[in-house]
Amino acid sequence: MKQSARVGTVRGIAVDVHWSVLLIVALFAWELAEYQLPTHPGHPGTADWVAAVVGAIVLLLSLLAHEVSHALVARHHGVQTRSITLFVFGGVTQLEGEAHTPKADFRIAAVGPATSAALAGIFRGAEAIASVPTGHSLAVATLAWLWEVNLLLAAFNLFPAAPLDGGRILRAALWRHWGNRSRAAIAAASTGRYFGLTLVVLGVLGLFYVGITALWAALIGFFLYSGAVAEEQVARLQNALAGLAVRRVMTPDPPAVRGTATLADLLETYQRRLRTSALIVTDVAGSPTGVLTARAVGKLRTQQLRTTTADHVAIPITLLPTARTDEPASVLVERVLSHDGRPALVFDGTGRLAGVVTSTDLERAAAYAIGGSIEG
């Protein structure tokens, strides 16, 4: 999702559009113009293409409404949304944290398909109203397509397999039954893996019977499989970190370096430390302004290290996740991931910067915890 552009906000929620959205809009418009709308199939006219483009854009707005509903219900339950991204397979709502109860988890997940179903009802009603004076027309045909696709999206999203909304609903139900969110998430993600693989197999076999359009099912299946595998890995990591406080996994008191220092000078002193953790970058007054990571330094050529200062490549503090020393380490997994894997700054009860947690710290702590090396 890194190749996305911010197009605005909805109720204070940032909305990004991935370049692949152009592909899906073009495909939907082509399907509408060629097969759904024209008076003479196979020979769409200008009016057909205009109606098709409008219909494809309205469908895109329907997908946005689906994702916004997730974000608004999440906000109602105390879970903030970092952004919504629309892309070729629909949309993704990046939440900054997790639902605190199974009921909240269920509501956040269920509102998406409910919104799509409601939109289907609205478009169906509009079709009925428009067909009274005009009969079969471009507007009626477009509205018919819109309610059919929205209803299909609602039904498909209800399949109990993560990362679909139905998988989230399954997770909420299992969470309530077992009392363990991570275990429930692993089970829902496992279902998602099998569902994704099934779609891939059906899509590949469909190439021999249906044609090239069957490839779409395979692509969706691959996306679902990849998402399910990622969710399962996150759930297992959270499960391994259960019972650990952030203070037990953080790197305490990371070195603070001046933002005006060159990277060449810093590497002479902190090269080993930078490979395993991160450095706090400060201004002339000693206040933290960002974090320097090995990844950022590694993007530069050797000759650039002598002239590039730390504050030039440091990640600004405003873009970093934060945590308290007494918080559960498991909550940091989603928090770090929602910030593109950036390190988290850890503060104690007095507001003092006490440490930093990188994704490597979380993975290392989980491995130790599984081996019984860390407690509490």
C-alpha positions in Angstrom: 0.0 0.0 0.0 3.0 2.3 -0.1 2.2 3.4 -3.6 -0.9 5.3 -2.5 -2.0 8.9 -2.6 -4.0 10.7 0.0 -7.2 12.1 -1.6 -8.9 13.6 1.5 -10.6 12.7 4.7 -14.0 11.5 5.8 -15.1 12.4 9.3 -11.5 13.1 10.2 -10.3 9.7 8.8 -7.6 9.9 6.1 -8.5 8.2 2.8 -5.7 6.9 0.5 -6.2 5.5 -3.0 -3.7 3.0 -4.4 -2.8 3.2 -8.1 -4.5 -0.2 -8.7 -7.9 1.5 -8.1 -7.6 2.8 -11.7 -7.4 -0.8 -12.9 -10.6 -1.9 -11.0 -12.5 1.2 -12.1 -11.5 0.5 -15.7 -12.5 -3.2 -15.5 -15.9 -2.4 -14.0 -16.6 0.3 -16.5 -15.6 -2.1 -19.3 -17.9 -4.8 -18.0 -20.8 -2.4 -17.6 -20.4 -0.8 -21.0 -19.8 -4.1 -22.9 -22.1 -6.5 -21.3 -24.6 -4.8 -19.0 -25.7 -1.5 -20.5 -25.7 -1.3 -24.3 -28.8 -1.5 -26.3 -26.8 -3.5 -28.8 -24.4 -5.8 -26.9 -20.9 -5.6 -28.1 -21.4 -2.1 -29.6 -21.5 0.3 -26.6 -22.1 3.9 -27.5 -21.0 7.1 -25.8 -23.9 7.2 -23.4 -23.1 3.6 -22.4 -19.5 4.5 -21.6 -20.5 7.5 -19.6 -23.0 5.5 -17.5 -20.5 2.8 -17.1 -17.8 5.1 -15.7 -20.3 6.8 -13.4 -21.5 3.3 -12.2 -17.9 2.2 -11.5 -17.1 5.4 -9.5 -20.3 5.0 -7.5 -19.3 1.4 -6.7 -15.9 2.7 -5.6 -17.7 5.1 -3.3 -19.8 2.2 -2.0 -16.5 0.4 -1.1 -15.4 3.6 0.7 -18.7 3.7 2.7 -18.1 0.0 3.7 -14.7 0.9 5.1 -15.8 4.1 6.7 -18.5 2.2 8.6 -15.8 0.0 10.1 -13.8 3.1 11.1 -16.7 4.9 12.7 -17.8 1.9 14.8 -14.2 1.3 15.8 -13.9 4.9 16.9 -17.2 4.5 18.9 -15.5 1.6 20.8 -12.3 3.5 21.5 -10.2 2.2 18.6 -8.8 4.9 16.4 -8.3 4.6 12.7 -5.0 5.5 11.1 -6.3 5.5 7.5 -8.5 3.8 4.9 -6.9 2.6 1.7 -8.8 1.7 -1.4 -7.1 -0.7 -3.8 -7.8 -3.3 -6.5 -9.4 -5.9 -4.2 -11.6 -3.4 -2.2 -10.4 -1.5 0.8 -8.4 -1.8 4.0 -9.1 0.0 7.2 -5.9 0.4 9.4 -6.9 0.4 13.0 -4.5 1.7 15.7 -5.1 -1.0 18.2 -7.7 -3.8 18.9 -11.2 -4.1 20.1 -11.3 -4.5 23.8 -14.2 -6.9 24.0 -15.7 -9.7 21.7 -18.8 -7.6 21.4 -16.9 -4.6 20.1 -14.9 -6.8 17.8 -18.2 -8.3 16.4 -19.7 -4.9 15.8 -16.7 -3.4 14.1 -16.6 -6.4 11.7 -20.4 -6.8 11.1 -21.1 -3.2 10.2 -19.2 -3.5 6.9 -21.3 -6.2 5.3 -24.4 -4.5 6.9 -23.5 -1.3 5.1 -23.0 -3.0 1.8 -26.4 -4.8 2.2 -28.1 -1.5 3.1 -26.6 0.1 0.0 -27.9 -2.8 -2.1 -31.3 -2.1 -0.7 -31.1 1.6 -1.5 -30.0 1.0 -5.1 -32.7 -1.6 -5.5 -35.3 0.9 -4.3 -33.9 3.5 -6.6 -34.0 1.0 -9.5 -37.7 0.3 -8.8 -38.5 4.0 -8.7 -36.6 4.9 -11.8 -38.1 2.0 -13.8 -41.7 3.2 -13.4 -41.5 6.2 -15.8 -38.6 5.1 -18.0 -38.7 1.3 -18.2 -35.4 -0.2 -19.2 -32.9 2.6 -19.4 -29.2 3.2 -18.8 -30.0 4.5 -15.3 -32.1 1.5 -14.4 -29.5 -0.9 -15.7 -26.7 0.8 -13.8 -28.7 0.9 -10.5 -29.5 -2.8 -11.0 -25.8 -3.6 -11.4 -24.9 -1.6 -8.3 -27.4 -3.3 -6.0 -26.4 -6.7 -7.3 -22.7 -6.1 -6.8 -23.2 -4.6 -3.3 -25.3 -7.5 -2.3 -22.6 -9.9 -3.6 -19.9 -8.0 -1.7 -22.0 -8.3 1.5 -22.5 -12.0 1.1 -18.8 -12.7 0.1 -17.5 -10.7 3.0 -19.6 -12.7 5.5 -17.7 -15.9 4.7 -16.1 -17.0 8.0 -12.5 -16.7 6.9 -10.0 -14.0 7.9 -9.1 -11.4 6.6 -12.8 -11.1 5.4 -15.3 -9.5 7.8 -16.8 -12.9 8.3 -13.5 -14.1 9.6 -13.5 -11.2 12.1 -17.0 -12.2 13.2 -15.8 -15.8 13.6 -12.9 -14.4 15.7 -15.3 -12.5 17.9 -17.5 -15.5 18.5 -14.5 -17.8 19.3 -13.0 -15.1 21.5 -16.2 -14.9 23.5 -16.4 -18.8 23.7 -12.7 -19.4 24.5 -11.9 -16.1 26.3 -8.6 -15.9 24.3 -8.4 -13.4 21.5 -5.1 -14.7 20.1 -6.3 -18.3 19.9 -9.5 -17.1 18.2 -7.5 -15.0 15.7 -5.3 -18.0 14.8 -8.4 -20.2 14.2 -10.0 -17.6 12.0 -6.8 -17.0 10.0 -6.4 -20.8 9.5 -9.9 -20.9 7.9 -8.8 -18.0 5.8 -5.8 -19.8 4.5 -7.8 -22.8 3.4 -10.5 -20.6 1.8 -7.8 -18.6 -0.1 -6.1 -21.8 -1.3 -9.5 -23.2 -2.4 -10.2 -20.0 -4.5 -6.7 -20.2 -6.1 -7.3 -23.9 -7.1 -10.8 -23.2 -8.4 -9.5 -20.1 -10.3 -6.7 -22.1 -11.9 -9.0 -25.0 -12.9 -11.5 -22.5 -14.1 -9.0 -21.2 -16.7 -9.7 -24.5 -18.7 -13.5 -24.3 -18.4 -14.5 -20.7 -18.0 -11.6 -18.8 -19.5 -9.4 -15.9 -18.4 -12.0 -14.4 -16.2 -11.5 -17.3 -13.7 -8.1 -15.9 -13.0 -9.8 -13.2 -11.0 -10.9 -15.8 -8.4 -7.3 -17.1 -8.2 -6.0 -13.5 -7.6 -8.5 -12.9 -4.9 -7.7 -16.2 -3.3 -4.0 -15.5 -3.3 -4.7 -12.1 -1.7 -6.9 -13.7 1.0 -4.3 -16.5 1.6 -1.5 -14.0 2.0 -3.6 -11.9 4.4 -4.6 -14.9 6.4 -1.0 -16.0 6.8 0.1 -12.6 7.9 -2.8 -12.4 10.4 -1.9 -15.8 11.8 1.7 -14.8 12.3 0.7 -11.7 14.1 -1.8 -13.7 16.3 0.9 -16.2 17.2 3.3 -13.4 18.0 0.7 -11.8 20.3 -0.1 -15.1 21.9 3.6 -15.6 22.7 3.9 -12.2 24.2 0.8 -12.6 26.4 1.6 -11.9 30.0 4.7 -9.8 29.2 4.8 -6.1 30.0 6.4 -3.6 27.5 9.2 -2.9 30.0 10.3 -6.6 29.6 10.7 -6.4 25.8 12.0 -2.9 25.3 15.5 -1.8 24.9 15.9 0.5 27.9 17.6 3.9 27.8 18.6 3.9 24.2 21.5 6.2 23.3 20.4 9.8 22.5 22.4 11.5 19.7 22.4 15.0 18.4 20.5 15.5 15.1 23.4 17.6 13.8 25.8 14.7 14.0 26.8 13.1 10.8 26.0 9.4 10.2 29.6 8.6 9.6 30.5 9.8 13.1 27.6 8.0 14.7 28.4 4.7 13.0 31.9 4.8 14.5 30.4 4.7 18.0 27.0 3.1 17.6 27.2 0.8 14.6 26.6 -2.4 16.7 23.8 -0.8 18.7 22.1 0.5 15.6 22.0 -3.0 14.1 20.0 -4.4 17.0 17.9 -1.4 18.1 17.5 2.3 17.3 19.0 5.6 18.4 17.0 8.5 19.8 17.7 11.8 17.9 17.5 15.0 19.8 17.6 18.7 19.1 20.1 21.1 20.6 18.0 21.3 23.8 18.1 17.6 24.3 14.4 17.0 23.5 13.6 13.9 21.3 12.8 14.7 17.7 12.9 11.3 16.1 14.4 7.9 15.9 17.3 6.7 13.7 17.1 3.1 12.4 19.6 0.9 10.6 17.1 0.6 7.7 17.2 4.4 7.1 21.0 4.5 7.2 21.3 1.5 4.9 19.5 3.3 2.1 22.3 5.7 1.8 25.5 5.3 -0.2 28.8 5.2 1.7 29.9 8.6 0.4 26.7 10.2 1.7 27.3 9.2 5.3 29.9 11.9 5.8 27.6 14.7 4.8 24.2 13.5 5.9 23.1 14.3 9.5 21.0 12.2 11.8 18.0 14.5 11.7 17.9 14.3 7.9 17.0 10.6 7.9 15.5 10.1 11.3 11.8 9.1 11.5 10.0 12.1 13.1 8.6 11.5 16.5 5.1 12.4 15.3 5.1 9.3 13.0 6.1 6.8 15.8 3.8 4.7 17.9 4.1 5.0 21.6 3.5 2.8 24.7 3.7 2.8 28.4 6.1 0.6 30.4 3.2 -1.2 32.1 1.2 -1.9 29.0 0.9 -5.5 27.7 3.6 -6.2 25.1 1.0 -7.9 22.9 -0.8 -4.6 22.1 2.4 -3.3 20.6 2.3 -5.8 17.8 -0.7 -4.2 16.0 0.5 -0.7 17.0 4.0 -1.2 15.4 2.5 -2.9 12.3 0.0 -0.1 11.8 2.9 2.3 11.7 4.7 0.4 8.9 7.0 -1.4 11.4 8.5 1.7 12.9 10.0 1.5 16.4 7.7 2.4 19.3 8.8 4.9 22.0 8.1 3.8 25.6 7.4 6.2 28.4 7.2 5.5 32.1 4.6 6.8 34.5 6.2 10.2 34.8 6.3 10.7 31.0 10.1 10.1 30.8 11.3 8.3 27.7 12.3 4.9 29.1 13.1 2.8 26.1 12.3 1.8 22.5 10.8 -1.3 21.0 11.5 -2.4 17.5 9.9 -5.3 15.6 13.1 -7.3 16.2 12.7 -6.7 20.0 9.1 -8.1 19.8 10.2 -11.2 17.8 13.1 -11.9 20.1 11.0 -11.5 23.2 8.4 -13.9 21.7 11.0 -16.5 21.0 12.4 -16.2 24.5 8.9 -16.4 26.0 8.1 -19.6 24.0 11.3 -21.1 25.4 10.4 -20.0 28.9 13.2 -17.4 29.2 11.1 -14.4 30.1 8.4 -14.1 32.7 6.1 -11.2 33.8 
